[in-house]
Amino acid sequence: MDVFRNMLYMARRFKTATVLNFIGLTVAFAACYLFLTQGFIAWKCLRCLTTASGSRM
């Protein structure tokens, strides 16, 4: 419980740094999600195209 109290104290004391950290984490997770979904979709489409019968690739 002492850890959470310390985190709340630090968040109240350094408001700007806390907000910037949350914004940075949000952007990082959004970018990771976009990259992983784009890679998964590309992997699925390329696998489908290469195994199709009569493919000209």
Biopython code that builds the backbone (N, CA, C, O; Angstrom):
import numpy as np
from Bio.PDB.StructureBuilder import StructureBuilder

atoms = [
    (1, "MET", "N", (0.819, -1.191, 0.000)),
    (1, "MET", "CA", (0.000, 0.000, 0.000)),
    (1, "MET", "C", (0.864, 1.256, 0.000)),
    (1, "MET", "O", (0.463, 2.302, -0.509)),
    (2, "ASP", "N", (2.028, 1.137, 0.566)),
    (2, "ASP", "CA", (2.931, 2.280, 0.630)),
    (2, "ASP", "C", (3.418, 2.683, -0.760)),
    (2, "ASP", "O", (3.699, 3.855, -1.010)),
    (3, "VAL", "N", (3.517, 1.708, -1.660)),
    (3, "VAL", "CA", (3.974, 1.978, -3.025)),
    (3, "VAL", "C", (2.962, 2.862, -3.752)),
    (3, "VAL", "O", (3.337, 3.814, -4.436)),
    (4, "PHE", "N", (1.676, 2.539, -3.598)),
    (4, "PHE", "CA", (0.641, 3.325, -4.268)),
    (4, "PHE", "C", (0.558, 4.740, -3.710)),
    (4, "PHE", "O", (0.345, 5.699, -4.453)),
    (5, "ARG", "N", (0.727, 4.860, -2.413)),
    (5, "ARG", "CA", (0.727, 6.187, -1.806)),
    (5, "ARG", "C", (1.899, 7.017, -2.329)),
    (5, "ARG", "O", (1.753, 8.211, -2.588)),
    (6, "ASN", "N", (3.046, 6.387, -2.479)),
    (6, "ASN", "CA", (4.219, 7.077, -3.010)),
    (6, "ASN", "C", (3.990, 7.488, -4.462)),
    (6, "ASN", "O", (4.376, 8.585, -4.863)),
    (7, "MET", "N", (3.358, 6.605, -5.258)),
    (7, "MET", "CA", (3.080, 6.944, -6.657)),
    (7, "MET", "C", (2.115, 8.112, -6.760)),
    (7, "MET", "O", (2.296, 8.995, -7.598)),
    (8, "LEU", "N", (1.095, 8.126, -5.919)),
    (8, "LEU", "CA", (0.151, 9.242, -5.933)),
    (8, "LEU", "C", (0.824, 10.547, -5.515)),
    (8, "LEU", "O", (0.545, 11.606, -6.077)),
    (9, "TYR", "N", (1.695, 10.463, -4.543)),
    (9, "TYR", "CA", (2.431, 11.656, -4.111)),
    (9, "TYR", "C", (3.295, 12.200, -5.244)),
    (9, "TYR", "O", (3.331, 13.407, -5.483)),
    (10, "MET", "N", (3.990, 11.299, -5.940)),
    (10, "MET", "CA", (4.855, 11.737, -7.041)),
    (10, "MET", "C", (4.027, 12.283, -8.201)),
    (10, "MET", "O", (4.443, 13.236, -8.860)),
    (11, "ALA", "N", (2.858, 11.692, -8.460)),
    (11, "ALA", "CA", (1.998, 12.178, -9.542)),
    (11, "ALA", "C", (1.466, 13.574, -9.217)),
    (11, "ALA", "O", (1.359, 14.419, -10.105)),
    (12, "ARG", "N", (1.135, 13.813, -7.965)),
    (12, "ARG", "CA", (0.659, 15.138, -7.579)),
    (12, "ARG", "C", (1.776, 16.166, -7.605)),
    (12, "ARG", "O", (1.550, 17.329, -7.938)),
    (13, "ARG", "N", (2.957, 15.745, -7.260)),
    (13, "ARG", "CA", (4.077, 16.681, -7.188)),
    (13, "ARG", "C", (4.585, 17.056, -8.576)),
    (13, "ARG", "O", (4.891, 18.220, -8.833)),
    (14, "PHE", "N", (4.676, 16.084, -9.458)),
    (14, "PHE", "CA", (5.199, 16.316, -10.812)),
    (14, "PHE", "C", (4.083, 16.072, -11.825)),
    (14, "PHE", "O", (4.075, 15.053, -12.515)),
    (15, "LYS", "N", (3.150, 17.003, -11.909)),
    (15, "LYS", "CA", (1.974, 16.825, -12.768)),
    (15, "LYS", "C", (2.337, 16.810, -14.244)),
    (15, "LYS", "O", (1.836, 15.979, -15.001)),
    (16, "THR", "N", (3.204, 17.725, -14.653)),
    (16, "THR", "CA", (3.566, 17.801, -16.069)),
    (16, "THR", "C", (4.296, 16.540, -16.521)),
    (16, "THR", "O", (4.015, 16.009, -17.596)),
    (17, "ALA", "N", (5.210, 16.071, -15.722)),
    (17, "ALA", "CA", (5.953, 14.858, -16.076)),
    (17, "ALA", "C", (5.023, 13.648, -16.133)),
    (17, "ALA", "O", (5.181, 12.778, -16.989)),
    (18, "THR", "N", (4.052, 13.596, -15.216)),
    (18, "THR", "CA", (3.102, 12.490, -15.218)),
    (18, "THR", "C", (2.254, 12.500, -16.474)),
    (18, "THR", "O", (2.044, 11.456, -17.092)),
    (19, "VAL", "N", (1.767, 13.669, -16.855)),
    (19, "VAL", "CA", (0.944, 13.781, -18.057)),
    (19, "VAL", "C", (1.754, 13.414, -19.297)),
    (19, "VAL", "O", (1.264, 12.691, -20.164)),
    (20, "LEU", "N", (2.979, 13.902, -19.388)),
    (20, "LEU", "CA", (3.825, 13.574, -20.540)),
    (20, "LEU", "C", (4.132, 12.080, -20.613)),
    (20, "LEU", "O", (4.173, 11.505, -21.701)),
    (21, "ASN", "N", (4.344, 11.459, -19.463)),
    (21, "ASN", "CA", (4.598, 10.014, -19.459)),
    (21, "ASN", "C", (3.385, 9.240, -19.943)),
    (21, "ASN", "O", (3.528, 8.292, -20.715)),
    (22, "PHE", "N", (2.197, 9.623, -19.505)),
    (22, "PHE", "CA", (0.994, 8.925, -19.964)),
    (22, "PHE", "C", (0.748, 9.148, -21.447)),
    (22, "PHE", "O", (0.330, 8.227, -22.148)),
    (23, "ILE", "N", (0.998, 10.341, -21.929)),
    (23, "ILE", "CA", (0.849, 10.608, -23.361)),
    (23, "ILE", "C", (1.853, 9.775, -24.159)),
    (23, "ILE", "O", (1.505, 9.198, -25.189)),
    (24, "GLY", "N", (3.080, 9.715, -23.689)),
    (24, "GLY", "CA", (4.105, 8.921, -24.360)),
    (24, "GLY", "C", (3.770, 7.442, -24.383)),
    (24, "GLY", "O", (3.961, 6.776, -25.401)),
    (25, "LEU", "N", (3.272, 6.925, -23.269)),
    (25, "LEU", "CA", (2.886, 5.516, -23.231)),
    (25, "LEU", "C", (1.718, 5.234, -24.156)),
    (25, "LEU", "O", (1.675, 4.188, -24.804)),
    (26, "THR", "N", (0.775, 6.154, -24.221)),
    (26, "THR", "CA", (-0.377, 5.978, -25.105)),
    (26, "THR", "C", (0.062, 5.948, -26.565)),
    (26, "THR", "O", (-0.389, 5.100, -27.334)),
    (27, "VAL", "N", (0.931, 6.862, -26.943)),
    (27, "VAL", "CA", (1.429, 6.897, -28.322)),
    (27, "VAL", "C", (2.237, 5.636, -28.632)),
    (27, "VAL", "O", (2.125, 5.079, -29.724)),
    (28, "ALA", "N", (3.042, 5.193, -27.683)),
    (28, "ALA", "CA", (3.866, 4.004, -27.908)),
    (28, "ALA", "C", (2.995, 2.759, -28.095)),
    (28, "ALA", "O", (3.246, 1.959, -28.996)),
    (29, "PHE", "N", (1.978, 2.594, -27.253)),
    (29, "PHE", "CA", (1.107, 1.431, -27.388)),
    (29, "PHE", "C", (0.281, 1.496, -28.666)),
    (29, "PHE", "O", (0.040, 0.466, -29.296)),
    (30, "ALA", "N", (-0.154, 2.682, -29.054)),
    (30, "ALA", "CA", (-0.913, 2.825, -30.299)),
    (30, "ALA", "C", (-0.027, 2.486, -31.499)),
    (30, "ALA", "O", (-0.472, 1.801, -32.420)),
    (31, "ALA", "N", (1.208, 2.954, -31.495)),
    (31, "ALA", "CA", (2.122, 2.654, -32.599)),
    (31, "ALA", "C", (2.425, 1.156, -32.661)),
    (31, "ALA", "O", (2.461, 0.572, -33.744)),
    (32, "CYS", "N", (2.639, 0.545, -31.514)),
    (32, "CYS", "CA", (2.901, -0.899, -31.476)),
    (32, "CYS", "C", (1.707, -1.669, -32.011)),
    (32, "CYS", "O", (1.875, -2.622, -32.773)),
    (33, "TYR", "N", (0.514, -1.271, -31.625)),
    (33, "TYR", "CA", (-0.702, -1.928, -32.119)),
    (33, "TYR", "C", (-0.829, -1.785, -33.635)),
    (33, "TYR", "O", (-1.146, -2.750, -34.329)),
    (34, "LEU", "N", (-0.580, -0.585, -34.141)),
    (34, "LEU", "CA", (-0.678, -0.373, -35.586)),
    (34, "LEU", "C", (0.352, -1.190, -36.348)),
    (34, "LEU", "O", (0.026, -1.805, -37.363)),
    (35, "PHE", "N", (1.583, -1.204, -35.873)),
    (35, "PHE", "CA", (2.635, -1.967, -36.553)),
    (35, "PHE", "C", (2.329, -3.460, -36.536)),
    (35, "PHE", "O", (2.499, -4.140, -37.548)),
    (36, "LEU", "N", (1.882, -3.970, -35.403)),
    (36, "LEU", "CA", (1.601, -5.405, -35.319)),
    (36, "LEU", "C", (0.409, -5.799, -36.176)),
    (36, "LEU", "O", (0.444, -6.838, -36.835)),
    (37, "THR", "N", (-0.644, -4.991, -36.181)),
    (37, "THR", "CA", (-1.797, -5.338, -37.009)),
    (37, "THR", "C", (-1.467, -5.218, -38.490)),
    (37, "THR", "O", (-1.905, -6.044, -39.291)),
    (38, "GLN", "N", (-0.706, -4.209, -38.859)),
    (38, "GLN", "CA", (-0.317, -4.060, -40.263)),
    (38, "GLN", "C", (0.564, -5.225, -40.712)),
    (38, "GLN", "O", (0.400, -5.746, -41.815)),
    (39, "GLY", "N", (1.485, -5.624, -39.865)),
    (39, "GLY", "CA", (2.337, -6.763, -40.187)),
    (39, "GLY", "C", (1.554, -8.055, -40.282)),
    (39, "GLY", "O", (1.817, -8.879, -41.157)),
    (40, "PHE", "N", (0.599, -8.238, -39.395)),
    (40, "PHE", "CA", (-0.218, -9.447, -39.427)),
    (40, "PHE", "C", (-1.074, -9.489, -40.686)),
    (40, "PHE", "O", (-1.201, -10.540, -41.314)),
    (41, "ILE", "N", (-1.657, -8.366, -41.057)),
    (41, "ILE", "CA", (-2.478, -8.316, -42.263)),
    (41, "ILE", "C", (-1.620, -8.570, -43.503)),
    (41, "ILE", "O", (-2.027, -9.316, -44.393)),
    (42, "ALA", "N", (-0.449, -7.962, -43.565)),
    (42, "ALA", "CA", (0.443, -8.174, -44.708)),
    (42, "ALA", "C", (0.882, -9.631, -44.782)),
    (42, "ALA", "O", (0.960, -10.206, -45.869)),
    (43, "TRP", "N", (1.164, -10.220, -43.643)),
    (43, "TRP", "CA", (1.580, -11.617, -43.612)),
    (43, "TRP", "C", (0.454, -12.524, -44.102)),
    (43, "TRP", "O", (0.699, -13.459, -44.864)),
    (44, "LYS", "N", (-0.771, -12.256, -43.671)),
    (44, "LYS", "CA", (-1.919, -13.054, -44.092)),
    (44, "LYS", "C", (-2.159, -12.908, -45.594)),
    (44, "LYS", "O", (-2.394, -13.899, -46.286)),
    (45, "CYS", "N", (-2.100, -11.674, -46.099)),
    (45, "CYS", "CA", (-2.369, -11.447, -47.524)),
    (45, "CYS", "C", (-1.284, -12.071, -48.387)),
    (45, "CYS", "O", (-1.597, -12.689, -49.405)),
    (46, "LEU", "N", (-0.032, -11.929, -48.014)),
    (46, "LEU", "CA", (1.048, -12.514, -48.809)),
    (46, "LEU", "C", (0.979, -14.029, -48.802)),
    (46, "LEU", "O", (1.266, -14.666, -49.816)),
    (47, "ARG", "N", (0.606, -14.610, -47.689)),
    (47, "ARG", "CA", (0.485, -16.055, -47.627)),
    (47, "ARG", "C", (-0.655, -16.537, -48.522)),
    (47, "ARG", "O", (-0.549, -17.571, -49.181)),
    (48, "CYS", "N", (-1.722, -15.785, -48.532)),
    (48, "CYS", "CA", (-2.875, -16.141, -49.367)),
    (48, "CYS", "C", (-2.523, -15.991, -50.850)),
    (48, "CYS", "O", (-2.916, -16.826, -51.665)),
    (49, "LEU", "N", (-1.792, -14.943, -51.200)),
    (49, "LEU", "CA", (-1.450, -14.700, -52.605)),
    (49, "LEU", "C", (-0.454, -15.730, -53.126)),
    (49, "LEU", "O", (-0.543, -16.143, -54.282)),
    (50, "THR", "N", (0.481, -16.147, -52.297)),
    (50, "THR", "CA", (1.496, -17.079, -52.770)),
    (50, "THR", "C", (0.967, -18.502, -52.868)),
    (50, "THR", "O", (1.520, -19.308, -53.616)),
    (51, "THR", "N", (-0.084, -18.832, -52.137)),
    (51, "THR", "CA", (-0.608, -20.204, -52.194)),
    (51, "THR", "C", (-1.801, -20.322, -53.142)),
    (51, "THR", "O", (-2.355, -21.408, -53.310)),
    (52, "ALA", "N", (-2.197, -19.215, -53.759)),
    (52, "ALA", "CA", (-3.336, -19.259, -54.676)),
    (52, "ALA", "C", (-2.952, -20.001, -55.951)),
    (52, "ALA", "O", (-1.831, -19.868, -56.443)),
    (53, "SER", "N", (-3.875, -20.771, -56.475)),
    (53, "SER", "CA", (-3.584, -21.505, -57.714)),
    (53, "SER", "C", (-3.680, -20.548, -58.893)),
    (53, "SER", "O", (-4.580, -19.711, -58.951)),
    (54, "GLY", "N", (-2.773, -20.673, -59.808)),
    (54, "GLY", "CA", (-2.759, -19.810, -60.976)),
    (54, "GLY", "C", (-2.200, -18.440, -60.690)),
    (54, "GLY", "O", (-2.461, -17.495, -61.435)),
    (55, "SER", "N", (-1.453, -18.317, -59.646)),
    (55, "SER", "CA", (-0.897, -17.005, -59.295)),
    (55, "SER", "C", (0.229, -16.650, -60.242)),
    (55, "SER", "O", (1.019, -17.516, -60.619)),
    (56, "ARG", "N", (0.315, -15.387, -60.631)),
    (56, "ARG", "CA", (1.370, -14.934, -61.550)),
    (56, "ARG", "C", (2.572, -14.379, -60.816)),
    (56, "ARG", "O", (3.495, -13.878, -61.458)),
    (57, "MET", "N", (2.595, -14.446, -59.517)),
    (57, "MET", "CA", (3.703, -13.896, -58.736)),
    (57, "MET", "C", (4.887, -14.808, -58.751)),
    (57, "MET", "O", (5.911, -14.499, -58.141)),
]
sb = StructureBuilder()
sb.init_structure("model")
sb.init_model(0)
sb.init_chain("A")
sb.init_seg("    ")
for serial, (resi, resn, name, xyz) in enumerate(atoms, 1):
    if name == "N":
        sb.init_residue(resn, " ", resi, " ")
    sb.init_atom(name, np.array(xyz, "f"), 0.0, 1.0, " ", f" {name:<3s}", serial, name[0])
structure = sb.get_structure()
